[in-house]
């Protein structure tokens, strides 16, 4: 009944959107109202060093990832096999507290990172920095594995088990409790609340309106463009997606995980299969492509800032893609069934590997084995249009299935971010099903808005808030890194001794 009621509310409110979307200047007025604040925030968060494309917030994420990788003795490499064993269910125990399995936690979190950006933004990166940017994207993905390990370990360690058995966790909880444990309760409360507010607002942009907007754009493109059957029916496409999302998210993380456990492997494997077919057809160009990636990584081309600019561009794309350091995935991983926080840290380190090292890299290889570098950087085609053209060069029918995959990517991303936003909302306003339902309604309404209108400044504002979250999160990770290192030492000792007992964690 709750799902039906939510769907009906979305439907009736959305009936007004066609007139709103076409009211003269309505979206322009909203855009102009938000623009000064959005521009100011974006200029601060995405501050670029003078004369370069190097963003300060990206450097913040890079330095953190490098530090944690060295500090934890390259756990991203040493723990990879162990992570696979955990995902396979070797350490699952349904009696442990939590709501979902390790595999479901992984797919739920991956659904939030594998999105349209894996198809479109990799093309933007290559068109700006050339093949060399892919090299640094891979390096950043490998380093980001350790950041995910740290934040998701803490997410489980400091999570809150609610009276009804549901779980709440993520940076807002470990920032609050972890800093309070060290005598900095006021700072912890402030950073936790700041993070929660940021993710609530940001999820309506990057995890919602951007996804529905781009999904509609792709569907409209393959059905005849602006004059086609879906040309001016963004609100209708948004409404269908909103109702589908509502039906799933109303059941919480268990419902979301059941869907993503099936959807994520399917959509990723289909996309990878298509990429491998193209690469097989371009097999003769692969050695030259790999050479271009390696040599281009140390050649100043396309972006200001020289070689450092290309490096930052690759790191930036990786950060935008896998969200390592932003803390969002820790919210989903916190719901796992385990009494060993470290096990979920190991599972989480697989995310950047799947999202960035595998999916994004293969997209880049498809591009540079299909088109010469000069064409890629000419600007004739950009974003998803460039990726679509690369697939179509060998498979003329590819744009249609690619568009379907893009919609699935967008849909899965919305599912994950709906959960992230809900947990931020209930952290602020208190845990209750009715409060969660209110946010679900808000989230689904904005799916329709995102597909129906263009509100560029609101999206810029939300994007900036996504990276604002990295500031308090990384601060917290630095402070609690020694705690994670000690827990890891104890965990390895038990694994080596084949005595799997629970890590002792304080009640928080």
C-alpha positions as CSV (number, residue, x, y, z in Angstrom):
1,X,0.0,0.0,0.0
2,X,2.8,2.4,0.9
3,X,4.4,1.8,-2.6
4,X,1.1,2.4,-4.4
5,X,0.4,5.6,-2.4
6,X,3.9,6.9,-3.2
7,X,3.5,6.1,-6.9
8,X,0.1,7.9,-7.0
9,X,1.5,11.0,-5.4
10,X,4.3,11.1,-7.9
11,X,1.9,10.6,-10.8
12,X,-0.6,13.3,-9.9
13,X,2.1,15.9,-9.0
14,X,3.9,15.0,-12.3
15,X,0.8,15.8,-14.3
16,X,1.6,19.4,-13.8
17,X,5.1,19.2,-15.2
18,X,4.3,19.5,-18.9
19,X,2.9,22.9,-18.3
20,X,5.7,23.8,-15.9
21,X,8.3,22.6,-18.4
22,X,6.9,24.7,-21.2
23,X,5.9,27.8,-19.1
24,X,7.8,30.6,-20.6
25,X,11.1,31.1,-18.8
26,X,10.2,29.0,-15.7
27,X,13.4,27.0,-15.8
28,X,15.4,30.0,-16.9
29,X,14.1,32.0,-13.8
30,X,15.0,29.1,-11.5
31,X,18.4,28.8,-13.1
32,X,19.1,32.5,-12.8
33,X,18.0,32.5,-9.2
34,X,20.4,29.7,-8.2
35,X,23.3,30.7,-10.6
36,X,25.1,33.2,-8.3
37,X,25.2,30.8,-5.4
38,X,26.1,27.8,-7.6
39,X,28.9,29.7,-9.4
40,X,30.3,30.9,-6.1
41,X,30.3,27.4,-4.5
42,X,31.7,25.8,-7.7
43,X,34.5,28.4,-7.9
44,X,35.5,27.6,-4.3
45,X,35.2,23.8,-4.5
46,X,36.5,23.4,-8.0
47,X,39.2,26.0,-7.5
48,X,41.9,25.7,-10.2
49,X,45.5,26.7,-9.8
50,X,46.1,29.8,-12.0
51,X,46.9,29.0,-15.6
52,X,46.1,25.3,-15.3
53,X,43.2,22.8,-15.3
54,X,44.4,21.4,-11.9
55,X,41.6,21.4,-9.3
56,X,42.4,21.7,-5.7
57,X,39.7,19.2,-4.5
58,X,41.1,16.6,-6.9
59,X,44.6,17.1,-5.4
60,X,42.9,16.6,-1.9
61,X,41.5,13.2,-3.1
62,X,44.8,12.1,-4.8
63,X,47.0,12.9,-1.8
64,X,44.6,11.1,0.5
65,X,44.5,8.0,-1.7
66,X,48.3,7.9,-2.0
67,X,48.7,8.4,1.7
68,X,46.3,5.6,2.7
69,X,47.9,3.2,0.1
70,X,51.4,3.7,1.5
71,X,50.3,3.8,5.2
72,X,48.4,0.5,4.9
73,X,51.2,-1.2,2.9
74,X,49.4,-1.5,-0.4
75,X,46.4,-3.3,1.0
76,X,44.7,-2.7,-2.4
77,X,47.1,-5.2,-3.9
78,X,47.7,-7.5,-0.9
79,X,44.1,-7.9,-0.1
80,X,42.7,-8.4,-3.6
81,X,42.4,-12.2,-3.5
82,X,41.0,-12.1,0.0
83,X,38.4,-9.6,-1.2
84,X,37.3,-12.0,-4.0
85,X,37.0,-14.8,-1.4
86,X,34.7,-12.7,0.8
87,X,32.5,-11.7,-2.2
88,X,32.1,-15.3,-3.1
89,X,30.4,-15.9,0.2
90,X,33.2,-17.7,2.0
91,X,32.8,-15.6,5.1
92,X,29.0,-15.0,5.0
93,X,26.9,-15.7,8.1
94,X,23.2,-15.0,8.0
95,X,23.2,-14.8,11.8
96,X,25.4,-11.7,11.8
97,X,23.8,-8.3,12.2
98,X,23.0,-6.5,9.0
99,X,20.6,-6.5,6.1
100,X,22.4,-7.7,3.0
101,X,25.2,-10.1,1.9
102,X,28.7,-9.0,0.9
103,X,27.9,-9.5,-2.8
104,X,24.7,-7.5,-2.5
105,X,26.6,-4.7,-0.7
106,X,29.1,-4.6,-3.5
107,X,26.5,-4.5,-6.3
108,X,24.5,-1.9,-4.5
109,X,27.5,0.4,-4.1
110,X,28.8,-0.3,-7.6
111,X,25.3,0.6,-9.0
112,X,26.0,4.1,-7.6
113,X,29.3,4.5,-9.3
114,X,28.9,2.7,-12.7
115,X,26.8,5.2,-14.5
116,X,26.5,7.3,-17.7
117,X,29.9,8.9,-16.7
118,X,31.6,5.6,-17.6
119,X,30.4,6.0,-21.2
120,X,30.3,9.8,-21.6
121,X,32.9,11.3,-19.4
122,X,35.7,9.0,-20.3
123,X,35.3,10.3,-23.9
124,X,35.4,13.9,-22.5
125,X,38.6,13.1,-20.7
126,X,40.3,11.6,-23.8
127,X,39.2,14.4,-26.0
128,X,40.8,16.9,-23.5
129,X,44.0,15.1,-22.5
130,X,44.5,12.4,-25.2
131,X,45.3,8.7,-24.6
132,X,47.8,9.5,-21.8
133,X,45.0,10.5,-19.4
134,X,43.9,6.8,-19.4
135,X,47.2,5.9,-17.8
136,X,46.6,8.2,-14.8
137,X,42.9,7.2,-14.6
138,X,44.1,3.6,-14.0
139,X,46.7,4.7,-11.4
140,X,44.0,6.8,-9.6
141,X,41.6,3.8,-9.7
142,X,44.2,1.6,-8.1
143,X,45.0,4.1,-5.4
144,X,41.3,4.8,-4.8
145,X,40.8,1.2,-3.8
146,X,42.6,1.9,-0.5
147,X,40.5,4.9,0.3
148,X,37.3,2.8,-0.2
149,X,38.8,0.2,2.0
150,X,39.3,2.7,4.9
151,X,36.0,4.5,4.6
152,X,33.9,1.3,4.3
153,X,35.6,-0.4,7.2
154,X,34.8,2.6,9.4
155,X,31.2,2.6,7.9
156,X,30.6,-0.8,9.3
157,X,32.5,-0.3,12.6
158,X,30.5,2.8,13.6
159,X,27.2,1.8,12.1
160,X,23.9,2.0,14.0
161,X,21.6,-1.0,14.3
162,X,18.1,0.3,14.6
163,X,15.4,-1.5,16.8
164,X,13.7,-2.9,13.7
165,X,16.9,-4.5,12.5
166,X,17.7,-2.0,9.8
167,X,21.1,-0.4,9.6
168,X,22.2,3.2,9.4
169,X,25.8,4.0,8.6
170,X,28.3,6.1,6.6
171,X,30.5,9.1,7.1
172,X,28.0,11.1,9.2
173,X,28.0,8.3,11.8
174,X,31.8,7.6,11.9
175,X,32.6,11.3,11.8
176,X,30.3,11.9,14.8
177,X,31.1,8.8,16.9
178,X,34.8,8.5,15.8
179,X,35.7,12.0,16.7
180,X,33.6,11.9,19.9
181,X,35.6,8.9,20.9
182,X,38.7,11.1,20.8
183,X,37.2,13.9,22.8
184,X,36.1,16.0,19.8
185,X,32.4,15.6,20.1
186,X,31.4,19.1,18.9
187,X,33.6,18.8,15.8
188,X,32.3,15.3,15.1
189,X,28.6,16.5,15.4
190,X,29.3,19.4,13.1
191,X,31.1,17.4,10.4
192,X,28.5,14.6,10.6
193,X,25.6,17.0,10.1
194,X,27.5,18.9,7.4
195,X,28.1,15.7,5.5
196,X,24.4,14.6,5.9
197,X,23.1,17.9,4.6
198,X,25.5,17.9,1.7
199,X,24.6,14.4,0.6
200,X,20.8,15.0,0.8
201,X,21.1,18.0,-1.6
202,X,23.8,16.5,-3.8
203,X,22.0,13.3,-4.3
204,X,19.1,15.2,-6.0
205,X,21.6,16.4,-8.6
206,X,24.3,14.0,-9.6
207,X,22.5,10.9,-8.4
208,X,19.1,12.0,-9.7
209,X,18.4,14.8,-12.1
210,X,21.6,14.3,-14.1
211,X,20.8,10.6,-14.5
212,X,17.2,11.1,-15.6
213,X,18.1,14.0,-17.8
214,X,20.8,12.1,-19.7
215,X,18.7,8.9,-19.8
216,X,15.9,10.9,-21.5
217,X,18.4,12.6,-23.9
218,X,19.7,9.2,-25.0
219,X,16.2,7.7,-25.5
220,X,15.1,10.8,-27.4
221,X,18.2,10.6,-29.7
222,X,17.6,7.0,-30.8
223,X,13.9,7.6,-31.4
224,X,14.2,10.6,-33.7
225,X,15.6,13.4,-31.7
226,X,13.5,16.5,-30.9
227,X,11.0,15.7,-33.6
228,X,10.7,12.0,-32.7
229,X,8.2,10.1,-30.6
230,X,9.8,11.2,-27.3
231,X,11.0,14.6,-28.5
232,X,9.2,16.8,-25.9
233,X,8.1,14.1,-23.5
234,X,10.9,14.2,-21.0
235,X,8.3,14.5,-18.1
236,X,6.7,11.2,-19.2
237,X,10.0,9.3,-19.4
238,X,10.9,10.8,-16.0
239,X,7.5,9.7,-14.6
240,X,8.0,6.1,-15.7
241,X,11.5,6.0,-14.2
242,X,10.2,7.7,-11.0
243,X,7.5,5.1,-10.5
244,X,9.9,2.2,-11.2
245,X,12.4,3.7,-8.7
246,X,9.7,4.2,-6.1
247,X,8.5,0.6,-6.3
248,X,12.1,-0.5,-5.4
249,X,13.4,2.1,-2.9
250,X,10.3,1.9,-0.7
251,X,11.6,-1.5,0.5
252,X,14.9,0.0,1.7
253,X,18.4,-1.4,1.1
254,X,17.2,-5.0,1.0
255,X,14.9,-4.3,-1.9
256,X,17.5,-2.2,-3.7
257,X,20.2,-4.9,-3.2
258,X,17.9,-7.6,-4.6
259,X,17.6,-5.6,-7.8
260,X,21.2,-4.4,-8.1
261,X,22.5,-7.9,-7.4
262,X,20.9,-8.9,-10.7
263,X,21.0,-5.7,-12.6
264,X,24.6,-4.6,-12.1
265,X,26.3,-7.8,-13.2
266,X,24.0,-8.0,-16.2
267,X,24.5,-4.4,-17.4
268,X,28.2,-4.4,-16.8
269,X,28.8,-7.7,-18.5
270,X,26.7,-6.6,-21.5
271,X,28.7,-3.4,-21.8
272,X,32.0,-5.2,-21.4
273,X,31.0,-7.8,-24.0
274,X,30.3,-5.0,-26.5
275,X,33.6,-3.4,-25.7
276,X,35.5,-6.7,-26.1
277,X,33.9,-7.2,-29.5
278,X,35.0,-3.8,-30.7
279,X,38.5,-4.4,-29.4
280,X,38.6,-7.8,-31.1
281,X,37.7,-6.2,-34.4
282,X,40.4,-3.5,-33.7
283,X,42.9,-6.0,-32.5
284,X,45.7,-4.8,-34.8
285,X,45.5,-1.3,-33.2
286,X,45.7,-2.4,-29.6
287,X,49.6,-2.5,-29.3
288,X,49.7,1.1,-30.7
289,X,46.9,2.2,-28.4
290,X,48.7,0.8,-25.3
291,X,51.9,2.6,-26.5
292,X,50.0,5.9,-26.9
293,X,48.5,5.5,-23.4
294,X,52.0,5.1,-21.9
295,X,53.9,7.7,-23.9
296,X,50.9,10.1,-23.8
297,X,50.9,10.0,-20.0
298,X,54.2,11.8,-19.9
299,X,53.6,14.2,-22.9
300,X,52.0,17.6,-22.5
301,X,49.0,17.6,-24.9
302,X,45.6,19.1,-25.0
303,X,45.3,20.5,-21.5
304,X,47.0,23.3,-19.7
305,X,49.4,22.4,-16.9
306,X,51.5,20.1,-19.1
307,X,52.2,16.5,-18.0
308,X,50.8,17.4,-14.5
309,X,47.6,18.6,-16.2
310,X,47.2,15.3,-17.9
311,X,47.8,13.5,-14.7
312,X,45.2,15.5,-12.8
313,X,42.7,15.0,-15.6
314,X,43.0,11.3,-15.3
315,X,42.8,11.4,-11.5
316,X,39.8,13.8,-11.8
317,X,37.9,11.4,-14.0
318,X,38.6,8.5,-11.7
319,X,37.5,10.5,-8.7
320,X,34.3,11.5,-10.4
321,X,33.7,7.9,-11.5
322,X,34.4,5.7,-8.4
323,X,33.7,8.3,-5.7
324,X,36.6,7.1,-3.6
325,X,37.1,9.6,-0.8
326,X,33.6,11.0,-1.0
327,X,32.3,8.4,1.5
328,X,29.0,7.7,-0.3
329,X,29.6,4.0,-0.8
330,X,30.2,3.5,2.9
331,X,26.5,4.1,3.4
332,X,25.5,1.1,1.4
333,X,28.4,-1.1,2.7
334,X,27.3,-0.4,6.3
335,X,24.2,-2.5,5.8
336,X,26.2,-5.7,5.2
337,X,25.7,-8.8,7.4
338,X,29.0,-9.2,9.2
339,X,30.5,-8.8,12.6
340,X,33.9,-8.1,11.0
341,X,34.2,-4.5,9.8
342,X,37.4,-5.3,7.9
343,X,35.7,-7.8,5.7
344,X,33.6,-5.1,4.1
345,X,36.6,-2.9,3.7
346,X,38.1,-5.7,1.5
347,X,34.9,-6.0,-0.5
348,X,34.8,-2.2,-1.1
349,X,38.3,-2.0,-2.6
350,X,36.9,-4.0,-5.5
351,X,34.6,-1.1,-6.5
352,X,37.2,1.3,-8.0
353,X,38.8,-1.7,-9.7
354,X,35.5,-2.6,-11.4
355,X,34.3,0.9,-12.1
356,X,37.5,2.6,-13.1
357,X,40.3,0.1,-13.9
358,X,38.0,-2.2,-15.9
359,X,34.9,-0.3,-17.3
360,X,36.4,3.2,-17.8
361,X,39.7,1.7,-19.2
362,X,37.9,-0.4,-21.7
363,X,35.8,2.6,-22.8
364,X,39.0,4.5,-23.4
365,X,40.6,1.6,-25.4
366,X,37.5,1.4,-27.6
367,X,37.9,5.1,-28.4
368,X,41.6,5.1,-29.1
369,X,41.6,1.9,-31.1
370,X,38.8,3.2,-33.3
371,X,39.7,6.9,-33.9
372,X,43.1,8.6,-34.4
373,X,44.1,10.9,-31.5
374,X,43.7,14.0,-33.7
375,X,40.1,13.2,-34.3
376,X,39.4,12.4,-30.7
377,X,40.7,15.8,-29.7
378,X,39.2,17.7,-32.5
379,X,35.9,18.4,-30.7
380,X,33.8,17.2,-33.7
381,X,32.0,14.8,-31.3
382,X,31.9,14.9,-27.6
383,X,30.8,12.8,-24.6
384,X,28.5,9.9,-25.2
385,X,28.1,10.8,-28.9
386,X,31.8,10.1,-29.3
387,X,31.6,6.8,-27.5
388,X,28.5,5.8,-29.5
389,X,30.3,6.6,-32.7
390,X,33.2,4.4,-31.7
391,X,30.9,1.4,-31.1
392,X,28.9,2.2,-34.3
393,X,32.1,2.3,-36.4
394,X,32.3,-1.5,-36.1
395,X,28.7,-2.3,-35.2
396,X,26.3,0.2,-36.9
397,X,23.4,-1.0,-34.8
398,X,25.3,-0.4,-31.5
399,X,23.8,3.0,-30.6
400,X,20.4,1.5,-29.7
401,X,21.7,-1.2,-27.2
402,X,24.2,1.4,-25.9
403,X,21.3,3.8,-25.2
404,X,19.5,1.0,-23.3
405,X,22.6,0.3,-21.3
406,X,23.0,4.0,-20.6
407,X,19.4,4.1,-19.2
408,X,20.1,1.0,-17.1
409,X,23.3,2.7,-15.8
410,X,21.3,5.8,-14.9
411,X,18.5,3.7,-13.3
412,X,20.9,1.8,-11.1
413,X,22.7,5.0,-10.0
414,X,19.4,6.5,-9.0
415,X,18.6,3.4,-6.8
416,X,21.9,3.7,-4.9
417,X,21.7,7.5,-4.5
418,X,18.1,7.3,-3.3
419,X,19.3,5.2,-0.4
420,X,22.3,7.5,0.3
421,X,20.0,10.5,0.4
422,X,17.5,8.7,2.6
423,X,20.1,7.9,5.2
424,X,21.4,11.5,5.2
425,X,17.7,12.7,5.6
426,X,17.0,10.3,8.5
427,X,20.3,11.2,10.2
428,X,19.1,14.9,10.2
429,X,15.4,14.4,11.0
430,X,15.4,11.0,12.9
431,X,14.9,7.4,12.0
432,X,11.3,6.5,11.0
433,X,9.6,4.9,8.0
434,X,7.4,8.0,7.5
435,X,10.3,10.3,7.4
436,X,12.1,8.0,4.9
437,X,8.9,7.9,2.8
438,X,8.8,11.7,2.7
439,X,12.3,11.8,1.2
440,X,11.5,9.0,-1.2
441,X,8.6,11.1,-2.5
442,X,10.9,14.2,-2.9
443,X,13.6,12.1,-4.6
444,X,11.2,10.5,-7.1
445,X,9.6,13.9,-7.9
446,X,13.1,15.3,-8.8
447,X,13.6,12.4,-11.2
448,X,10.7,13.8,-13.2
449,X,11.9,17.3,-12.9
450,X,15.4,16.3,-14.1
451,X,14.0,14.7,-17.3
452,X,11.6,17.6,-18.0
453,X,13.6,20.8,-17.6
454,X,17.2,22.0,-17.8
455,X,18.4,23.6,-14.6
456,X,22.1,23.8,-15.2
457,X,22.9,26.0,-12.1
458,X,21.1,23.6,-9.7
459,X,23.1,20.7,-11.1
460,X,26.3,22.7,-10.8
461,X,25.3,23.4,-7.2
462,X,24.7,19.7,-6.5
463,X,27.9,18.7,-8.2
464,X,29.9,21.0,-6.0
465,X,28.3,19.7,-2.9
466,X,29.3,16.1,-3.9
467,X,32.9,17.2,-3.6
468,X,32.3,19.3,-0.5
469,X,31.7,15.9,1.2
470,X,35.3,14.9,0.5
471,X,36.6,17.6,2.8
472,X,35.1,16.4,6.2
473,X,35.3,12.7,5.1
474,X,39.1,12.7,4.3
475,X,39.8,14.7,7.5
476,X,38.0,11.9,9.5
477,X,39.8,9.2,7.6
478,X,43.2,10.7,8.5
479,X,42.3,10.9,12.1
480,X,41.0,7.3,12.3
481,X,43.7,5.8,10.0
482,X,45.8,4.4,12.9
483,X,42.6,2.7,14.3
484,X,42.0,1.0,10.9
485,X,45.7,0.0,10.7
486,X,45.6,-1.6,14.2
487,X,42.3,-3.4,13.4
488,X,43.9,-4.7,10.1
489,X,46.9,-6.0,11.9
490,X,44.7,-8.0,14.4
491,X,42.4,-9.2,11.6
492,X,45.4,-10.6,9.5
493,X,46.7,-12.3,12.7
494,X,43.4,-14.1,13.1
495,X,43.2,-15.1,9.4
496,X,46.7,-16.4,9.5
497,X,45.9,-18.4,12.6
498,X,42.7,-19.6,11.0
499,X,40.7,-18.5,14.1
500,X,37.9,-16.3,12.8
501,X,36.7,-14.3,15.8
502,X,35.0,-10.9,15.8
503,X,36.9,-7.7,16.0
504,X,36.2,-6.1,19.3
505,X,34.4,-2.9,18.6
506,X,33.2,-0.4,21.2
507,X,29.6,0.4,21.3
508,X,29.1,3.7,19.6
